[in-house]
Amino acid sequence: MKRVFKWLGIGVGALIALVALIGISFLYLSPQFGGTVNTDQQADYAKTGHYANGVFTNPEEIVLEMNCHSIAAMLRETMNPDPNVAPDHNIAVEEIDPSSLANLPDTNSRITWLGHSSFLIETGGKKILLDPVFGQYAAPHPLLGRARFHSEMPITISELPDIDAVIISHDHYDHLDYPSINKLKDKVHHFFVPLGVGNHLRRWHISEESISELDWWQEANYEGLKIVLTPSRHMSGRGLTDQSATLWGSWIIQSETSNIYFSGDGGYGHHFKEIGEKYGPFDVGLMECGQYNKLWEGVHMMPEETVVASRDVKAKFIVPIHWGSFALATHGWTDPVERVSNAAAQVDLPLATPRIGESIMLQESIEGVQNHWWENEMVASIEIK
């Protein structure tokens, strides 16, 4: 009997060691985790004034409570999320006809929501992708995340035309997706990313001349467009040892006809007013309003704060983003859009709520994209039950 227990123990130990070896190998060998910052880069980053001891920092400190009470609360919420944290059926999206992307006049600007924080922007005769995530999981491996709410994207990467630029807000998996970038890279002319994020792209075999890394408030001119990286109040990291090793931010895209603000991720802060004063007003604000929690409100806005931030940046109307595709928090999947819609109505802030895949022409009325399409999805859920 002792021999049986001995060999059983050896077997269990070997299994644990094998799992640990696989995990460590995945962490260090998988391209998913991207590249690392070198010492020369660290010396350059230290000159920015918001980098010290190997990490980027926010002007307004973020306090994340990590004590027994907050951890217990997080575990309770994770184990018992809102019953409607995700739809119980595949939600419908608008299919994009690839031929419709061929010849938009330079005088027009069109924005198309691809779900979560991903957009196709057409302005100044250029086609730009914001935080393109075409995969089904916002995680380094499917076992580590929930599946996307919609199994089909409005358009596939192979159907996309050549893309002039890809703009990345930060390196979290729901904004920088390795499989998507790997499939896109041969049809993208240029990548604009915050400091440090270029290391990921280099590891993924994107050429140096195709990458522009910007610091906060730094401007770039790209074939008639002005592209500006502006602050956000957030963090970064793809692995266990690279937390906040790369910069994060929001972006401004200006053409001769349009001024577009993309918030990326982040908590509310005074930077919104500063952005509005320097670069506003904006024809549209693409504003984060989902995946929030009181436990981490310093890095993700509540929907009511989204409205305040939108007025701070002087957005003429807003499109709520960071919702509708992935469950990365424990709130109901429609809570973000419902709360931001109510808050916007109270202050007469125009708000467009396109279905995933639906386009908005900035030179036209937004009345047609103010439908509450998610309500039909909720009805469908009730009927299925």
N, C-alpha and C positions, 0 to 999 in steps of 0.2 A: 504493500500500500504506500509506504514511504517513497518507493521508487516511482510509483505512478504520479504522486504529487510532485516529486522532483522534476520529472520530465514535463509535467503539466506546467510547472513554474517556468522551466526553461523555454517551453513553447510560447507561453504568454509574453515572457520577456523578449524573445526573439521577434514576436509580432509587433510589440511596442517599438522595439528598436528599428524594425523595418518601416513602420509608419512614420517614425520620426525622421528616418533617413530620406524617405520620399518627400516629406514635407520640407525639409531643409534643402534638398536638391531642387525642389520646385521654386522655393524662395530665391535661390541664388542662380539658377540656371534658366528659368523661364524668361523669355523676352517680355512677358507681360509687365514685369516690374520696372522695365526701362533702365536708363543709365544712372550714373552717380556723378556727383559734383566733385571736381578735383581741387587741389589746394590753391592753384592759381585763380580759379573762379571764386573760391571763398574769399581770397584777398580782394578781388574786385567787388564782390557783393558787400563786403564790409564798408566800402566807400559810399554805399547808398544811404546810410543812416538808419536803415531798418533791417539790418542783418547783424547778428552777433552770436558767437558760440555755436556756429553751424546751423542756425535757423533764422528764417525771416520772421519779423514781428509786425504787429499791428500798432498804429498810433494810439488807438484806444484799446487798452488791455482787455483780453478775453478771460473771464473767470469761469472755468468749468469745474463744478464741484465733483470731486472724486473721493467721496467718503462712503462709509458703509450705508448711510441712508440713501444717497443718490444712486449708488450702484444697485442697491436693493430695489429702488423705485424703477430703475431702468430695466432690471431683470423682470419685474412684475409686468411692466408694460409690454416688453418684448414677448413674454409668454402669453399675455392676454391683451392683444391689440384690439382696436376698434373692430367690431364685427364686419364692417365694410372697408377694411384696410385695403382691399383689392376687389375689383369686380369679380363676380363668379362666372363670368363668361367672357369670351374674346370680344373686346370693344371694336367697333367699326372705325375705319379711317378712310379719308378721301384719297383715292388713287390719283397720282400725278401722271399726266400724259407727257412722256419725255419730249415729244415734239413741241409742247407748249413752252418749253424752255429755250427755244431756238432764237427768237428774234424780238426780245422786248426792247422797245425804243430807249435810247440813253436818257431821254427826258423823264422816263417813268422809273419808279422804284417799287419792287414787289418783295414782300416777306412771306415766307411759307414755313409754318410750324411743322416740324417733323417729330414732335413729341418731346417731353421732358424739357431740356434746354437746347435742343438741336434745332437749327434753322438753316434754311437756304435763303440768302439775301441776294437780290438782284438790284444793283444800283450803279449808276454811272457806267453802264455797259459791261459791268463785271459781275461774276457769280462767286459768291462767298459762302462757305459753310461755317457755322458757329457750332462749336462743341459737337462734332458729328459722332453720334453713337448709334450705330445700326444693328448692334448685336442684341440678343435676347436677354442678356444678363449684365447688370452693372457691377461686375465683380471679376476678380482674376480667374475664377473657375465657377461653373454653374452650381456646384455644390455649396458655394459661399454666398449665393444671392437668390432672390425671388425672380421668377420669370416676368418679362415685360407684359403689360396688360393687353397688348395687341400683337399677335403672332406675325403679322405682316407689316412692313413699312410702307409708307405712301409711294415710295419709289426705291428701287434697289440701287446699290452702288454701281453695278454694271450698266444701268439705264441712265445714270447721270452723265451730262456732258462734261467737257473739261471744266475744271474748277480753277478760277484765278487765284483764290486764296482760301486757306483754312485758318480760322482764328480759335485759339484755345484759351479758356478762362483760367484753368488750373488743372492739376494732374490727377484728381480723383477719378475713379473708374466710370462714374456716370457722366463724365465730361471729356475724358481722354481714354478712348477705347482702342487698344492695340489692334485687334482684328480689323476694325473699321479703317484705321489709319493705314494698315498694311495693304488693304484692298484699294484704298483711295490714292496712295502716294504717287502712283504712276500717272494719274490724271490731274494732279494738283501742281500749280506753278510755284506757289509760295506758302509758307507757314509763318504765322505770327503768334508768338507765345510769350508768356512771362519769363523772367530770368530763371535759368536752371532747367526749364521744361525742354529746352532744345537737346539736352543730354538724352532724354528718352527717344526723341526723333532720330538722333544720330545712331543710337543702338539699333534702331529699326531701319537703318540703311537709307535714311533721307540725307541728301547731300547738304553740305555746309552752306553753299550759296543759296539754297532754297529756304533757309531758316533765318528769321529775324527774332531775336530775343530782346524784349523791352522791359524797362523799369517803369514804375509808376510815374505818370505825367510825361513820359517820353512819347514823341510823335514820330510817325513814319509816313512818308509819301509813297504811294504805290500806284503808278499809272493813272494819275488823276484823282485818286482817293487819298484822304487823310485818315490815318488809322492811329488811334491813341489808346495806350494802356492807362487806365485810371484805377485808383485804389478800390479795394473791397475789404471787408472785415471778416477774414476767413482763415483757412489753414490749408495745408497740402500734405501729400504723402501717398505712396503706393505700397509700401512694405512695412516691416516692423521697425526699421531703423532709420527711416528717412522722413520722419514727420517734420513738416514745414521746411524741408531742405530746398524746396523750390518756391518761387513767388506765385501769387494768385492775383486776380484783379478783375476789373470790369473793362469794357471796351467801348470806344466811340468810332463809328464809321461815318465819315462825311464825304458826300459827293457834291456835285454842283447843284443838285436838286433836293437832296435829303440829308438829314442829320439824325442818326440812329444811335440809341444808347442800349447797350446789352449789359445787364447788371452782373452776370455770372452769379456766384453764390456769395452769401455773406450776411452778417447781422447788420442791424441799423446803426448808423453812426454819422458823425458830422461831415464825413467825406462827401455825402450826397449833395449837401448844399454847396460845397466847394466845387464839385463837378458842374452843378447847374449854373453857378456864377461864371465859371470859366468857359464852358462849352455849350450851355443851353441857350434858348429852349430847344428841345428835341421834338422832331416830328412824331417819334414813337419811342416809348421805353419798353424794352423786353425785360420784365421785372420778376425776379424770384419771389415765389410765395408759397412754396411747398416743402415738405420733409422737415418740418419744424417740431420743436418740443421745448417746453420751459427749461428742461435740463440742459439744452444747448442753444438757448436763444441768442447767445453772443455771436454765433456763427451762422445762424439761419433766421431770417426775419419771420415774425408772425404776419399773417395777411394784412392786418390792420397797419402794421409798420410799413408794409409794402406800399400802401397808399400814401403814407406820409413821405416816404423816400421818393415816390414818383412825383410828388409836388415839389420836393426839394430840388430835384434835377430839372424841373420845369418841362416835363413830358406832356405833350398835347393830348396824347392818349396812351394807354398801356396795353400790353398783352401779358397776362400772367403766365409764368413759365415754372419749370421745376415741379410739375405735377402731371398727372394723366398717363404716365407710362410705367413708373416703378414705385414700389412701396419700400421706401428707405426710412420711414418713420412709422409711428403706430396710429396716426390719425386716419379717419376715413378718407378714401381716395378722392372724394369730391369736396371734402371740407375746405381745402385751400381756395378753390374757385368760388365756392359759395360765400365764404367769409370775405374774400377780397372784393367780390361783386357788391356785397352789402356795404362794405366800408367805402368803396368808390362812389356808390350812389349817394351816400350821405354828404359828400363834399362836391358832388357834380363833376367827378373826374371821369371822362369818357374811357370806356374799357371795351376792348374787342376780345371775344372768346372763340377763336376759330376752332373748328374740329381739326384733329391731327391730319395734316396733309392739305388743309385749306389755306388759300393765299389771301393776302391783303394788299391792295394797291394803295400806296401812300398818297397818291394824288386824287383818290376817290373817297366817297363817304364810307365809314366803317359800319354803317347801320346793318348791312347784310351779314356781318360777322359778329353780331351781338346776341346770337341765339344761345339757348341753354341746352346744348346738345346732350350733355351728360345726364339730364333729367330723363331723356328717352332710354338711356342705358340703364338707369336705375329702375325704370318701369319694366324693362326687359328682364332685369334680375328678379323682380317680384313675380313676373309671369313664369319664369323658369322654375322658381321655387314652388 
